[in-house]
Amino acid sequence: MGSEEIALIGMGCASFLIPLGLTVVAALRKSKMALAAMAFLWAGFTALMFFQLSITGGWDALLYVLLLLFVSAPAAVGGLIGGLVGWARADQAQPEKATSVVSAGGLDQKG
């Protein structure tokens, strides 16, 4: 396997894992603004690549096709899976309530 193939696989994996992690964290915190911002950035990048693809001809268009295949598509799948998993896990998590504990000295301590 050459260095070009490793770079393409690495770029695809990174563009999948980074949005996956970011959207899991944002969804666990139920941050709709962060999820919307990430979706907006992905949609803007994808629209820009399609626009450049439409005005570019010949072999130059291959770069934009590769960016769509190895950056945009994995980012979309990673973001979608991460958002769904994070949102589902956030719904399952039950926050523990702090209880008042009286120590031997008679002082209240939150535990």
Buried (B, 14 or more C-beta within 10 A) or exposed (E): EEEEEEEBEEBBEBBBBBBBEBBBEBBBEEBEEBBEEBBEEBEEBBEEBEEBBEEBEEEEBEEBEEBBEBBBBBBBBBBBBBBEBBBEEBEEEEEEEEEEEEEEEEEEEEE
